[in-house]
Amino acid sequence: MPGVAVFGITGRMGQSLVRALREEESAALTGAARPEGILHLSGALASPDSARLGQDAALEGSACGVTVSADPETALEAAAVAIDFSLPSCVADHARACARARVPLLVGTTGFDAPSRAVLEATAQVVPVLVAPNTSIGVTVMAHLLELASAALGAHYDVEISEAHHRMKRDAPSGTALALGEVVAGARGETLESLAVFDRHGTLKPRRRGSIGFSVVRAGDIVGEHTVTFAAAGERIELVHRATDRMIFARGALRAALWLIGRPAGLYAMRNVLGLG
């Protein structure tokens, strides 16, 4: 079984990945999955000030036998692929470490800045890099459907993108909402920057034709909800994805990470994993 290093092991998604890996190992033991088609945890990374350093990577259940480290090189030693669900400020350093170690990288972290994006693009010239604002298989299919709808409907339909997440989520709009907006804009031959509207407070005029509006909710323990609305005179079309269990992101990330192993250097997305382009 190929090894995977998880950056951000103590976070929500890091621990969801630990649980998803255990699911796969159990499936292999019962014959429901082939060992060569699953991953095992080989490295775990947390921040230098984490209280979990030197302890087992699993925060619940039995020990998994992998020690939490603050050193990316140590976490990557036995890895065939790495998954990053850490902080946006760490993405660039982790990408550089993967480039040095020649380890493919899946980035599920959102909210990183343009310089970090540039580092990811440079890393993709050395190893395969998959940037996934959302690792849900369902959201990936939704984006594909959204591309088809946007191209067919055109700018005659107003577009609104609304999203809701738990109160602890830092970035807004979510990386997924922005990615969906990019799909709409791209299908129209435009850029999201030229069409996006994030704030209407104090705007005393009708919406601009072709613009893409965004709205955000941060409350409670909402896992993730995204709605894209196409509205024209007399009708409305909505594409909706609701996540009720964070494990869907972990399972999707493992599927994508396994796919990434052995690919040529380059920049990939979840749609490539599903053969959608």
Secondary structure, 3 states (H helix, E strand, C coil): CCEEEEECCCCHHHHHHHHHHHHHHHHHHCCCCCHHHCCEEEEEECCCCCCCCCCECCCCCCCCCCEEECCHHHHHCCCCEEEECCCHHHHHHHHHHHHHHCCCEEECCCCCCHHHHHHHHHHCCCCEEEECCCCCHHHHHHHHHHHHHHHHHHHHCEEEEEEEECCCCCCCCCHHHHHHHHHHHHHCCCCHHHHEECCCCCCCCCCCCCCEEEEEEECCCCCEEEEEEEEECCEEEEEEEEECCCHHHHHHHHHHHHHHCCCCCEEECHHHHCCCC
